[in-house]
Amino acid sequence: MVNTLLKVRNLTVRFATHKGNLKAVDDISFDIYRGETLGFVGESGCGKSVTALSIMQLVNGPRCKIDGKIVYQEQRNPLDILSYAPNSSEMRSIRGNKIAMIFQEPMTSLNPVYTIGEQIMEAVILHQRVEKSRARKRAIKMLEMVGISAPEKRINEYPYQFSGGMRQRAMIGMALSCHPGFLIADEPTTALDVTIEAQILSLLQRLQKGLNMSIMLITHDLGVIGEMADRVNVMYTGQIIETAITDDIFYQAAHPYTKGLLNSIPRIGRKERPSPIEGSVPGLDQLPSGCNFAPRCPEALKVCRTEEPPIIQLSDDHFVKCWLHI
């Protein structure tokens, strides 16, 4: 029996602009199971990060409207996240405590005027209600856990004294300091070289097993998805257009967009040159009629340009939003 940790239903995120109300996330639904890694892939501007920020209720304000339902830990003590005000005590007790997030760029996410230790300790003191001395011990333990040498010394240093890889490790340590059940990793290996990237991914896998944690992994790198993810959601213009277990995405991709992403990757031993997808992601105020991918799709049918495709179930775990599979 599958144990669901997070259930998202009909999530829609609108932003009021001078061009009208634009949907950055368009009626998506998905589940995240306990202990699994669910990958989100797609080009920039497809709604991956907005989806993650909506789960944390970090996208808010008078110009933003979130509809739908997000339920955390449904089977015992369910928390209806969108029923809480973004700045309420209930929501603050969830962020960093039950659901944590690693942001894209650690140098801009870490506060330059506080030490690494102070920033980790702040979350522990706030959520775990412990004394400063115990929080400091926890912070040292987290730095040691994420592979930072001499943590008793490094805890007193500032972000500028850390390398890019060390800052990312510190961000991971901060995110996991309260032992959350669910971690959102938004491009956790951005701007890292391949050696450090491999170390960070290995670290995440090890910590996931040790803490029995679920991960929502957002990335442009399908190689990272192949190594880390159990299942994958492919997003385009705010919609999930294909979802399947990772092997099916790589070997039985059904949507032309997914195939295009795969064909854009250079592979060792492949004689054909990578073939990038023609065109670019349309602006949210310039979405076409019918299927949003139709203007770029090499397999588009006449119906693709006039009617939005339904979601088709290809197997127990494989769904695609495409007219080609009717």
N, C-alpha and C positions, 0 to 999 in steps of 0.2 A: 504494500500500500504506500502510495506517495505521500510524503509529509510536506505540506505546503507551508512555507514561512511567510511569504508575501504574496498577496493577491491584488492585482491591478485590473480594474474593469472600466472600460469606456473612458479612459483618461483623455481629456481634451484640454489643451492650454492655449488660450487666446491672448493676443496683445493688441491693445487699442493703439493705432497709429494714425497718421494723417492720411494714410491710404486705406483706412478701414480696419475692421477687426480681423486680424490674421491668425490663422491656426498654426502654431509652431509644432504642436502635437495634436494629431487628428484621430480621436476615437480608437485608442489602442488598448488591448487587453493582453495580459500575460501573467504567468505564475513563476515564482522562484521557490525551488524546493530546498529543504534543509541540507546543508553540506555540499550543494552543487555550485558550479560557476556558470552563470548565464551570460553569454557574450552579446554585445550590441555592436554592429558594424554598419558602415555607410559613409558616404562622403560628408564633408563639413557642411553644416546647415541642414542636416536631415532630422534633427530633433533628439539626438541621443543624450546630450548633456542637459537639455531642458527637461527631458523625462526624468533623469536622475535628480536634478534640482527640485523637481515637483514632488518627488517622494520625500525629500527632506523639508519641503515647504520653504525653500530658499528662493523661489521665484514668486514674488508677491508684490503688491502695490496696487494703486488705483487703476493702473493701465493693464493689469494682468488678471485674468479670470481662469480658474481651474475648475473643471467639472469632472465628475466620475467618482470612482471609489477606490481607495487604497487601504487595504487591511493588513496589518502586521500581526504575525503570530496568531493566526485565526483560530486554531484548535484549542488554545488555552489562553485565557486573558486577551481576547482580541482587541486591537487598538485601531479604531477608525481614524486614520491620520488626518484626512481632510475635514473631519468634524471639529478639529481643534484650530483655534486662531494661530496664525504663523508665529506670533511672539508670545504665546501663552506659556504658562509654566509646564503644562502637559507636553507641549511640543518641544520645549527646551530639555525636558527630561528624556525625550526620545533621541534627539540629535546628539551624537557622540557617545551615548550610553547604550542604546539598543541598535541604532543605525548610525554607522560612521561613514565618512567619505574621505577619499584621497583625491585632492584636486589636481588639475593638470600641471601647473607649474609651481613647484614648492618654493621657489625664491619669492614669488609674489603672494603665496599663501601663508608663509611664515612671517611673523612680525619682526622686523629688523632690530627693534629697540629692546626686545626681551630675549633672554637666553633660551636655548633649546629646552633646558630643564624647566624653566618657569612656564613655558607654553604647554609642555606635557603635564606638569603638575596641576595647572589650572583646571584641566578637564577632570582629572582624578579627584581633586578637592570638591569641585562642583557636583559631580555625579555620585561619587562614592562616599562623600561626607567623612573624610578621614583627615587626620592632622597633617600638617605640612611635612613633618619628618617622615611619616609613612608614605606620603605622596612622593617625596623625593626618592625614597627607596624603590617605589614602583617605577618611577621615571628611569632610574638607573637600570633596573631590571629590563625595562622595555628597550632601552638603547642597546643593552647587551643581547637581547633576544633578536633584534634586527641586524646584528652583526657589526655594530660600531665598537671599535677597540677603545680601551681605556675609558669606559663610560663614566667613571667617577670624575674624570677630568673634563670630558666632552660635555657633560651636562651643564657646565658653567660657561660654555662658549656660545657665541652668537651665530646666526645663520650664515653671515658672510665668511665665517671661518670654516664652514663646511664645504666640501666639494658638491657638485650636482648630485652624484650618487648618494652621498651621505645625507644631503638634505631630503632626498626622496625616502631614504630609510628612516630618518627622523619623523617625516610625515606619517609613514606607516606605523611607527611606534606610537605616535600621538593618537592616530585613529584607533589603534587596538588597545590603548591603555586601560579602557574600561571593559574590555572583553565583549564587544558587541556581537550579536548573533548574525548581523548582516553588514557587509562592507560594500560600499560603492567605490569602485576604482575607475576614475575618469582619466583615461590616458596616463596610466601610472608610470610608463616608461618614456614619456615625451622628452626629447632632447638629451637622452642618455645614449652613450655608445653601446655597441652590441654586447660587449663583455659585461658591463654594468647592468644592462637590460636583462641578460640571462640570470644574473645574480638576484635581481629584484623579483623576477618571475618565480625563481626557485624558492625564494624567501616567502612569497605569498602562498605558494603551494604548501610549504611546510607549516606555516602558521595556520592555514585553513584546516589542515588535518588535525593539528594540535588543539585547535579551539572549536572544531566542528562548526565552522562558520560558512555562511553562504556569501557568494561574491557576485555582484553585478559588474561585469568588466566591459568598459567602453574603450574601443580602440579602432584605429584605421588599419592596423597591421593584422592581416589574416594569418600570418605566421604565429603571432601571439595567441590568436583565437585557437589555432590548431593545437597549440601546446597546452592551453589553460582551460578552455571552455568545454562543458558537457553538452550544452545546447546553445543555439545561436538564433538571435533575432536580427534580421536584415531590415534596416530602416531606410526609407526614401520619402522626402517631403513630409515628414511628420507621421508617416504610416509604417506599420510593420507589414512588409510585403512578402516575407518568407520567414518561416520558423521551422527548425528541425534540429535533430541531434547533429553534432559537429561533423561526423563522418558523412552524413547525408548531404550536408551543405557542400562539402568538398568533392564528393564523388557522385552525387545525384542532384545537383543544383537544378531547380525547376524554373526559377524566374530569370528572364533575360538579364536583369540588373545584377543578380547574384553571379551569373555566368560572366558578365562583363567585369565585375570586381576580380573574379578569379583569373580571368584572362589578362588582367593588367599586371599580374605578379610575374616577375622574372623567375624562372625555375631552372635549377641545375639539370642538364641533360635534355632540356627541351629545345628543339631546333628552331621552332617558330619564335619570332620576336614578340614581346608583350604587345597586346593591342588594347590601348586605353579606350574607355567609353567615349563616344563622340559627344560634344557639347558639354554643358555644365548643369548643375542643379538649378532649376528655375527659382526665382524669388517667390516668396509666399503670396505676393500680390500679382503674380503672373502665371499662376497654375493653369494648365490647359484643361479642356473638357475631357471627360473620360478618364483613362488611366494617366496618372501624372508622369509616368515614364515613357509614354507612347512617342513623343517627339524625338526621343533619343534611342528608341528601341529598334533594332534591326529586324525583329520578327513581328512588328505591330500589325494587327488586323484592322479592318475598317471599324469594327465595333469598339476597338481599343480607344479610338479617337472621339467617341461619342458617349460611351457609357462607362461608369466606374466598375471595375471588375469585382466580383464577389470573392470571398475567401473559400478556397477549395481544399478539402482534406485529401491528401494523397496517401497517407498511412496514419498509423496511430499517433506518431509524433511529428508528422510533416504536413505543414499547411502553406499554401501559397495564394497570393492575391493576384491572379492573372487569368485572362480570357483564354490563353492557349491550352489550359487544362480542363476546360469545360467538356 
